[in-house]
Amino acid sequence: MSNERLARDAGYAMPAHRPYYPPLPTYYRDVRFQLVYFRAEPARLRTFLPEPLEPSAEGLCVAFAIDVPFSSSYGPFHEAGIQIQCTLEGQSAFFNSHLYLDNVSAICSGRERWGAPKEYAEVTCEQHNNLFVSRTIKDGVTIMTLTSEIGAPATPDALVPMFPSYRLKLIPQADGPGAALKQIVEASPQEVTTHLLYGGSGTVAFGATVNSDLRPFGPMEEVAAFYQVASYTESYGRVVYDYLKKEAL
């Protein structure tokens, strides 16, 4: 917090004199990841992708849960979400369509910086013998349940790359309807160290409320599941498409 007058070229977040989250980078340590890859109907997935993104023909998605015991900027939290494999002008990527977590400062940072679609929800992560179970509860209703086994040791090349990972950053205008800023932003972890990686089978189940309906993601097939423990650094992303300039960057 600063008691000095804000200079024209100063400030990085709101509120300007007491930003709700610290500057980057953020360091994460010993984070547990649950990843369940599945296939869904591409026509349904398309409704969750902003133009000009298109779903992959295979309809590949990944549902995930994250148990963060330590982050230097936000403290501990739990997170869960969905990514959809897509293409942008011929390049393969994943689009982060849904993201739920239980830490307000991490929500503000993710939405404001990268356009991460973060919403507040209860996310639980439990291990029962070799079974990892996560639940996402929104407005008192379970809208996503993941189960996966901690099976055989795996190598990183067994993972389907989830990067580049895109988000839609959308800031409304203050003086009327419409967007003041609309961009597709890519953000990926850096300096990743994988401590553990196990592969196995998994299941995904989706529920709904009037405000949060994940049932269109109903899986045609669960492909694979992974349990990972990793440490990494979170830093700046990259604007890959600017709608108001109508161009890829």
Protein Blocks (a to p, Z undefined) as FASTA:
>chain_A
ZZbdcdfkgcjbdcfklcfbdcdddddehiacddddddddfklmmmmpccfbdcdfklpa
cddddddfbdfklopaddddddddddeehiacdddfbdcdfbfklmmmmmmmnopacdcd
ddddddehjaccddddeehiafbdcddddfddddfklpccfbdcddddddddfkbgcjfb
dcddddddehiacfbdcdddddddddddfklccklmocfbdfbdcdddddddddddddfb
dfklopaZZ
